[in-house]
Amino acid sequence: MEISLTENAIHHFWKTFDADNDAEELSTWHPIVQVVSCKAINTGPDQPSRNRLVISDGNYWAQSMLATQLNDLVTDGQIQKNTIIRMKKFHASRVQGKRLIIILDVEPMSQVDNRIGEPVNIEQVLDGTTPAPSSVKPSTTTTPAAPAGFGFAQAKSEHSSAAPNPVQSRAVGTAAPATIHPIESLNPYQNKWVIKVRVTQKSDIRTFSGKNGEGKLFTVTLMDETGEIRATAFNNVVDDLYDKLEEGKVYYISKARVNIAKKKFNNTGGDFEIALDKLTQIEECMDASGMPSVSFNFVELAKLEEKPKDSTCDVIGIVKQVGDFENITTRAGKSLSKRDLTLVDKSQYSVRVTLWGKQAENFVAENQPVVAFKNVKIGDFGGRTLSLISTSTIHPNPDISEAHLLRGWFDREGHATSFTAQSSSGGGGGGTQGLNRKDLLTIAAIRDSNIGKSDNADFFSCRGTIIFIRNSDSIMYTACPAEKCNKKVNETSSGDWRCEKCDRSYPQPDHRYLMAISVADHTGQLWLQAFNEVGQQVIGMTARDLYDLQMSDAAAAIAAVTKAQGSTWNFSCRAKQDTFNDNSRTRYGINRVWSLDYLAEGRALLDQLQQYSI
């Protein structure tokens, strides 16, 4: 069985649509086309998803949208990439000034392995930015009979089409290449292609160590009408291409490799990614008309806790506070620079957003601007937090409706609003900012679950009463007084205090808490390890002050520690299994601690009772 695509169907449809006489003709015309791309579109909460199709007649391609009542055809696999379909009922529409085909009824006919022909964007042909394809015979595919029980016939494409001409070197701003390939049509089996894309994100140059020694890389996220794809350059290619690409500009890119996407490092959602190499050609396109700008799928700050940890999202808000630019040292001894922001929105929630590296250093926020953040990572340290990663981008005062509405709301009433914090900064606090009571676990639930039993650390929250502090006369250690060192120091024969990490001696040590605390609730008891910031909150004084009190009045120092026993706290903890002498055990450490706000706790209990309609 031979199936032919309806030659120039897309072109005919566009001309008919322009003539505004489509109603009668389109009702009796059932063209056969190929689906060259199929992508689900998130339309928002409580709304059915939509499926965007890129359809082709072998010469031209255009964007279309599948009616929601036909979503099952995609879910069941009857419509997918390279499916041949008969469009039985459809009509024209305009979305944000662009033409779109709305497909209301369709018949899947066969599935082939490859795209038929080398179709070009019909809109670019009609506006003169891309030449029309040469006249070709209708593309065909031979389809064997369908096996029994299969929804529609399988097929293999038996067609021949001229490969696009190799990309020739052109001066910036000259005519576009004859064939522009959409991103969603790229695959590892293509060798010759040209894409016209906008750079929506460009990372800093990063270094790494591998089995072949030191290296460096950078990534860019590229976008066209059909989707996004990530491109990466390594080592010497970084030097050649890094300065050629700028965020927001449009380029022609060719002579690069298409590889299977490494999902661990690629969050564009596509199946493929581009590897830029020494042969890659990049030329700026001076005509950016028709190219999409950055698109967002914003999440309200109040709904961040509904998103899974380590996922990414887009947010927009008012930058209410800007923290200082800091340099920190990780446990591995690596130096990092960071800056914390406080972001608020109309949901009356705030969240801490952490910027790193050059983004932290160069960030400027005057007069509490509206800022959109794309592709930021969600964390759960002390409640929900946001952190920029290599593929995140910052968009101050974007010219979009969400930003204008947010600006008007904040200037009118939002500046006087009291915000509920999704996260809080510092080592502890008197309130419960960042604590989600829904996540509180009983001690029995912690012990009975697999928390802390995996290779990675687990995090949890609980509420308990301190019933005992082990070795209350020795709950601190002598620490290096150097900023951000905190390693243990030992007294030398000369009376100085030696730090092996800093390789120097000090006349006096610092003192820091290191405590083992027994915590209990109505279901059981658990030992928790507390460090300096938590110790200060629980004991009510610094370790240095407690040490001075021990030297002057030992009984008063013991009383200060004993006073902490019997107090109830909300704890945010970390659980990790370690092994010593072939014995494994789970250690529980306290990350943050909050004293109880009895008014807030009472209201929370009242809300729970009201849910039972008592």
CORUR-V949773 format. One record per helix or strand. SS is the DSSP state (H for helix, E for strand). FROM is the first residue (numbers start at 1). TO is the last residue. Records with the same first field share a line. If there is no record, write none. Layout:
SS->FROM-TO ; FROM-TO
//
This chain:
E->2-4 ; 32-41 ; 50-56 ; 60-66 ; 83-95 ; 98-111 ; 120-121 ; 140-142 ; 153-154 ; 156-156 ; 194-202 ; 206-210 ; 213-224 ; 227-234 ; 250-254 ; 257-260 ; 272-276 ; 281-284 ; 298-298 ; 312-322 ; 326-329 ; 335-344 ; 349-356 ; 370-379 ; 383-383 ; 385-387 ; 393-396 ; 420-421 ; 423-423 ; 428-429 ; 440-441 ; 458-469 ; 476-479 ; 488-488 ; 490-491 ; 497-499 ; 504-506 ; 510-513 ; 515-521 ; 524-530 ; 568-580 ; 583-595
H->9-18 ; 22-28 ; 68-75 ; 122-126 ; 183-185 ; 236-244 ; 301-306 ; 357-362 ; 401-412 ; 414-416 ; 437-439 ; 443-448 ; 532-539 ; 543-552 ; 554-564 ; 598-611
//
